[in-house]
Amino acid sequence: MSAVTNPATVAECLRVGAGFSQGDRNWIAEQFATLDSRLAGFHADATELEVSVKDREAKGQKVTLECWVAGRQKIVTTSAEEDLHAALNDVRDDLRRRLNDAKTRQEPRNNKHLREVPPPVVAAEDDTDPARADAETA
């Protein structure tokens, strides 16, 4: 993979959606900071993250984290954990897992279209090796 000139970070790409305020953004960005190493392989201007919560601090709370990376399918992770901190950690870990899976699917060993197969190397026969000549005539 070539180096990215402007790598994506959570702090740069994160938007807060329904159920969160701008005041929550810094706290959430701190929770998601471990995603920075995984996002660094993508360009910041082509990557977006959005986190939202439905029925915050209620019994049926649902946290959703969406990730858009140019050239890839949108990834959506959700959590129904009742504790908001646990739900954020759950969606963060699930997103990291899905990004790793997506990267693995695009690696050459798992995608025959991306694999570069070198032409077979034909070994030159050397008839001057006496041991080999004896084995072939025996």
GROMACS elastic network, one bead per residue, 0.5 to 0.9 nm:
[ bonds ]
;  ai    aj funct       b0    kb
    1     4     6  0.87704   500
    1    41     6  0.80214   500
    2    41     6  0.85268   500
    3     7     6  0.86365   500
    3    41     6  0.74017   500
    4     7     6  0.55414   500
    4     8     6  0.88338   500
    4    40     6  0.75017   500
    4    41     6  0.62888   500
    4    42     6  0.66277   500
    4    43     6  0.61882   500
    5    43     6  0.73255   500
    6    40     6  0.84094   500
    6    42     6  0.81412   500
    6    43     6  0.55360   500
    6    44     6  0.58224   500
    6    45     6  0.78703   500
    7    36     6  0.88735   500
    7    39     6  0.72049   500
    7    41     6  0.63356   500
    7    42     6  0.57380   500
    7    44     6  0.52664   500
    7    45     6  0.86477   500
    8    11     6  0.86084   500
    8    12     6  0.68484   500
    8    13     6  0.67560   500
    8    36     6  0.71713   500
    8    37     6  0.89947   500
    8    38     6  0.89812   500
    8    39     6  0.54195   500
    8    40     6  0.51338   500
    8    41     6  0.73532   500
    8    42     6  0.57141   500
    8    43     6  0.53518   500
    8    45     6  0.75185   500
    8    46     6  0.82368   500
    8    47     6  0.65860   500
    8    48     6  0.86789   500
    9    12     6  0.53223   500
    9    13     6  0.61222   500
    9    14     6  0.82317   500
    9    33     6  0.79653   500
    9    35     6  0.76829   500
    9    37     6  0.80601   500
    9    38     6  0.89172   500
    9    39     6  0.61561   500
    9    40     6  0.65475   500
    9    44     6  0.68836   500
    9    47     6  0.88636   500
   10    13     6  0.52115   500
   10    14     6  0.54307   500
   10    29     6  0.60792   500
   10    30     6  0.85997   500
   10    32     6  0.66436   500
   10    33     6  0.62545   500
   10    34     6  0.87150   500
   10    35     6  0.68494   500
   10    36     6  0.59275   500
   10    39     6  0.77519   500
   10    48     6  0.87056   500
   10    49     6  0.74908   500
   11    14     6  0.58693   500
   11    25     6  0.87275   500
   11    26     6  0.78471   500
   11    29     6  0.57229   500
   11    30     6  0.82735   500
   11    32     6  0.87279   500
   11    33     6  0.77990   500
   11    36     6  0.86501   500
   12    15     6  0.88270   500
   12    44     6  0.72397   500
   12    48     6  0.86503   500
   13    44     6  0.67774   500
   13    45     6  0.81899   500
   13    47     6  0.63891   500
   13    49     6  0.56157   500
   13    50     6  0.82089   500
   14    25     6  0.78834   500
   14    28     6  0.88760   500
   14    29     6  0.72234   500
   14    48     6  0.63957   500
   14    50     6  0.57008   500
   14    51     6  0.75807   500
   15    22     6  0.86980   500
   15    25     6  0.75230   500
   15    48     6  0.77052   500
   15    49     6  0.60581   500
   15    51     6  0.65541   500
   15    52     6  0.88234   500
   16    19     6  0.82392   500
   16    20     6  0.59587   500
   16    21     6  0.68767   500
   16    22     6  0.68332   500
   16    24     6  0.79530   500
   16    25     6  0.62816   500
   16    28     6  0.87398   500
   16    49     6  0.84749   500
   16    50     6  0.56435   500
   16    51     6  0.52071   500
   16    52     6  0.61322   500
   17    20     6  0.60401   500
   17    21     6  0.78541   500
   17    50     6  0.63309   500
   17    51     6  0.56733   500
   17    53     6  0.74895   500
   18    21     6  0.80234   500
   18    51     6  0.80715   500
   18    52     6  0.50260   500
   18    53     6  0.60177   500
   18    54     6  0.71124   500
   19    52     6  0.59250   500
   19    54     6  0.61762   500
   19    55     6  0.74349   500
   19    56     6  0.62708   500
   20    23     6  0.79644   500
   20    24     6  0.60969   500
   20    25     6  0.76664   500
   20    51     6  0.82228   500
   20    52     6  0.65064   500
   20    53     6  0.69289   500
   20    56     6  0.85252   500
   21    24     6  0.53189   500
   21    25     6  0.69082   500
   22    25     6  0.51425   500
   22    26     6  0.79015   500
   23    26     6  0.67624   500
   23    27     6  0.78615   500
   24    27     6  0.54062   500
   24    28     6  0.61895   500
   24    29     6  0.86259   500
   25    28     6  0.51631   500
   25    29     6  0.60242   500
   25    30     6  0.86384   500
   26    30     6  0.62455   500
   26    31     6  0.87225   500
   27    30     6  0.52146   500
   27    31     6  0.64746   500
   27    32     6  0.88616   500
   28    32     6  0.62273   500
   28    33     6  0.85539   500
   28    51     6  0.87352   500
   28    88     6  0.77524   500
   29    32     6  0.50384   500
   29    33     6  0.59099   500
   30    33     6  0.51000   500
   30    34     6  0.83221   500
   31    34     6  0.75210   500
   31    85     6  0.83622   500
   31    88     6  0.74130   500
   31    89     6  0.70752   500
   31    92     6  0.82015   500
   32    35     6  0.56713   500
   32    36     6  0.77598   500
   32    88     6  0.80847   500
   32    89     6  0.76681   500
   32    92     6  0.62166   500
   32    93     6  0.89423   500
   33    36     6  0.55972   500
   33    37     6  0.84488   500
   34    37     6  0.65999   500
   34    38     6  0.79284   500
   34    92     6  0.85335   500
   34    96     6  0.88943   500
   35    38     6  0.52597   500
   35    39     6  0.61289   500
   35    40     6  0.85764   500
   35    92     6  0.73861   500
   35    93     6  0.84877   500
   35    95     6  0.84286   500
   35    96     6  0.65535   500
   36    39     6  0.50608   500
   36    40     6  0.59201   500
   37    40     6  0.52663   500
   37    41     6  0.78370   500
   38    41     6  0.66202   500
   38    42     6  0.85136   500
   38    96     6  0.69373   500
   38    99     6  0.74460   500
   38   100     6  0.78421   500
   39    42     6  0.56696   500
   39    43     6  0.83227   500
   39    44     6  0.85064   500
   39    47     6  0.83297   500
   39    96     6  0.89211   500
   39    99     6  0.84973   500
   40    43     6  0.74578   500
   40    44     6  0.82575   500
   42    45     6  0.87249   500
   42    46     6  0.72833   500
   42    47     6  0.68616   500
   42    69     6  0.74185   500
   42    70     6  0.86473   500
   43    46     6  0.53539   500
   43    47     6  0.63868   500
   43    69     6  0.84372   500
   43    70     6  0.86774   500
   44    47     6  0.52879   500
   44    48     6  0.78616   500
   45    48     6  0.80306   500
   46    68     6  0.78353   500
   46    69     6  0.57612   500
   46    70     6  0.52302   500
   46    71     6  0.88217   500
   47    67     6  0.73566   500
   47    68     6  0.55925   500
   47    70     6  0.65586   500
   48    66     6  0.80449   500
   48    67     6  0.57004   500
   48    68     6  0.50827   500
   48    69     6  0.66125   500
   49    65     6  0.70214   500
   49    66     6  0.56287   500
   49    68     6  0.65175   500
   49    69     6  0.89107   500
   50    64     6  0.80487   500
   50    65     6  0.56795   500
   50    66     6  0.52004   500
   50    67     6  0.66532   500
   50    68     6  0.88001   500
   51    63     6  0.72447   500
   51    64     6  0.56476   500
   51    66     6  0.64332   500
   51    67     6  0.89574   500
   51    88     6  0.87373   500
   52    62     6  0.83812   500
   52    63     6  0.58128   500
   52    64     6  0.53298   500
   52    65     6  0.66099   500
   52    66     6  0.86889   500
   53    56     6  0.59098   500
   53    61     6  0.69489   500
   53    62     6  0.55662   500
   53    64     6  0.61727   500
   53    65     6  0.88645   500
   53    84     6  0.89551   500
   54    57     6  0.89235   500
   54    58     6  0.87695   500
   54    60     6  0.81495   500
   54    61     6  0.56407   500
   54    62     6  0.51695   500
   54    63     6  0.64718   500
   54    64     6  0.82982   500
   55    58     6  0.54285   500
   55    59     6  0.78416   500
   55    60     6  0.65103   500
   55    62     6  0.68473   500
   55    63     6  0.89850   500
   56    59     6  0.85298   500
   56    60     6  0.83123   500
   56    61     6  0.53945   500
   56    62     6  0.75261   500
   56    63     6  0.83741   500
   56    84     6  0.78448   500
   57    60     6  0.82515   500
   57    61     6  0.62001   500
   57    82     6  0.71114   500
   57    83     6  0.75039   500
   57    84     6  0.70987   500
   58    61     6  0.53817   500
   58    82     6  0.75377   500
   59    82     6  0.64832   500
   60    80     6  0.69769   500
   60    81     6  0.85755   500
   60    82     6  0.73303   500
   61    79     6  0.83892   500
   61    80     6  0.58765   500
   61    81     6  0.71470   500
   61    82     6  0.61863   500
   61    83     6  0.86454   500
   61    84     6  0.82792   500
   62    78     6  0.68381   500
   62    79     6  0.56960   500
   62    81     6  0.72543   500
   62    82     6  0.81903   500
   62    87     6  0.79777   500
   63    77     6  0.83132   500
   63    78     6  0.55123   500
   63    79     6  0.52384   500
   63    80     6  0.65294   500
   63    81     6  0.80894   500
   63    84     6  0.79537   500
   63    87     6  0.63321   500
   63    88     6  0.69704   500
   63    91     6  0.74630   500
   64    76     6  0.70039   500
   64    77     6  0.57415   500
   64    79     6  0.66476   500
   64    87     6  0.89539   500
   64    88     6  0.85494   500
   64    91     6  0.70140   500
   65    75     6  0.82215   500
   65    76     6  0.58322   500
   65    77     6  0.52364   500
   65    78     6  0.63288   500
   65    79     6  0.88688   500
   65    88     6  0.84290   500
   65    91     6  0.61759   500
   65    92     6  0.76061   500
   65    95     6  0.77957   500
   66    74     6  0.70820   500
   66    75     6  0.57361   500
   66    77     6  0.64281   500
   66    78     6  0.87047   500
   66    95     6  0.84569   500
   67    73     6  0.88710   500
   67    74     6  0.57947   500
   67    75     6  0.51395   500
   67    76     6  0.64702   500
   67    77     6  0.86310   500
   67    95     6  0.79964   500
   68    71     6  0.89191   500
   68    72     6  0.74390   500
   68    73     6  0.71557   500
   68    75     6  0.66659   500
   68    76     6  0.89658   500
   69    72     6  0.56226   500
   69    73     6  0.73271   500
   69    74     6  0.69858   500
   69    75     6  0.87019   500
   70    73     6  0.81112   500
   70    74     6  0.89257   500
   72    75     6  0.87199   500
   72   102     6  0.86105   500
   75    95     6  0.73952   500
   75    98     6  0.75131   500
   75    99     6  0.82146   500
   76    91     6  0.88186   500
   76    95     6  0.76887   500
   77    90     6  0.86665   500
   77    91     6  0.54909   500
   77    92     6  0.81163   500
   77    94     6  0.63878   500
   77    95     6  0.62745   500
   77    98     6  0.88418   500
   78    87     6  0.81904   500
   78    90     6  0.79342   500
   78    91     6  0.57147   500
   78    94     6  0.83505   500
   79    82     6  0.88629   500
   79    86     6  0.88063   500
   79    87     6  0.54365   500
   79    88     6  0.77285   500
   79    90     6  0.63230   500
   79    91     6  0.60364   500
   80    83     6  0.87904   500
   80    87     6  0.66663   500
   81    84     6  0.69750   500
   81    85     6  0.87608   500
   81    86     6  0.63861   500
   81    88     6  0.87126   500
   81    90     6  0.80572   500
   82    85     6  0.89044   500
   82    86     6  0.77487   500
   82    87     6  0.71186   500
   83    86     6  0.53066   500
   83    87     6  0.61432   500
   83    88     6  0.87381   500
   84    88     6  0.61740   500
   84    89     6  0.86250   500
   85    88     6  0.52497   500
   85    89     6  0.63210   500
   85    90     6  0.86243   500
   86    89     6  0.50946   500
   86    90     6  0.60516   500
   86    91     6  0.87846   500
   87    91     6  0.63146   500
   87    92     6  0.85398   500
   88    91     6  0.53553   500
   88    92     6  0.61023   500
   88    93     6  0.86174   500
   89    92     6  0.50459   500
   89    93     6  0.60768   500
   89    94     6  0.85029   500
   90    93     6  0.53151   500
   90    94     6  0.61632   500
   90    95     6  0.86230   500
   91    94     6  0.50430   500
   91    95     6  0.60521   500
   91    96     6  0.86124   500
   92    95     6  0.51845   500
   92    96     6  0.62982   500
   92    97     6  0.87279   500
   93    96     6  0.51124   500
   93    97     6  0.62447   500
   93    98     6  0.86906   500
   94    97     6  0.50637   500
   94    98     6  0.61874   500
   94    99     6  0.86056   500
   95    98     6  0.50659   500
   95    99     6  0.60574   500
   95   100     6  0.85004   500
   96    99     6  0.51766   500
   96   100     6  0.61900   500
   96   101     6  0.86394   500
   97   100     6  0.51473   500
   97   101     6  0.62111   500
   97   102     6  0.86849   500
   98   102     6  0.60734   500
   98   103     6  0.85181   500
   99   102     6  0.50524   500
   99   103     6  0.61513   500
   99   104     6  0.85671   500
  100   103     6  0.51080   500
  100   104     6  0.61516   500
  100   105     6  0.86807   500
  101   104     6  0.50340   500
  101   105     6  0.62256   500
  101   106     6  0.87975   500
  102   105     6  0.51511   500
  102   106     6  0.65149   500
  102   107     6  0.89418   500
  103   106     6  0.52271   500
  103   107     6  0.63971   500
  104   107     6  0.52081   500
  104   108     6  0.85747   500
  104   109     6  0.85745   500
  104   110     6  0.69956   500
  104   111     6  0.89260   500
  105   108     6  0.81752   500
  105   109     6  0.85155   500
  105   110     6  0.56302   500
  105   111     6  0.64515   500
  106   109     6  0.84048   500
  106   110     6  0.67114   500
  106   111     6  0.59708   500
  106   114     6  0.74763   500
  107   110     6  0.57092   500
  107   111     6  0.62170   500
  107   114     6  0.71867   500
  107   115     6  0.79213   500
  108   111     6  0.50271   500
  108   112     6  0.63680   500
  108   113     6  0.75301   500
  108   116     6  0.73959   500
  109   112     6  0.69100   500
  109   114     6  0.81269   500
  109   115     6  0.63733   500
  110   114     6  0.84661   500
  110   115     6  0.81572   500
  111   114     6  0.55570   500
  111   115     6  0.64073   500
  112   115     6  0.50271   500
  112   116     6  0.82682   500
  113   116     6  0.82069   500
  117   120     6  0.86820   500
  118   121     6  0.84232   500
  126   129     6  0.63915   500
  126   132     6  0.89105   500
  127   130     6  0.77031   500
  127   132     6  0.77487   500
  127   133     6  0.67553   500
  128   131     6  0.89961   500
  128   132     6  0.84067   500
  128   133     6  0.77148   500
  129   132     6  0.55174   500
  129   133     6  0.63199   500
  129   134     6  0.88653   500
  130   133     6  0.50025   500
  130   134     6  0.61555   500
  130   135     6  0.86399   500
  131   134     6  0.52316   500
  131   135     6  0.63210   500
  131   136     6  0.88152   500
  132   135     6  0.50576   500
  132   136     6  0.62522   500
  132   137     6  0.87665   500
  133   136     6  0.52558   500
  133   137     6  0.63815   500
  133   138     6  0.86967   500
  134   137     6  0.53465   500
  134   138     6  0.60875   500
  135   138     6  0.53436   500
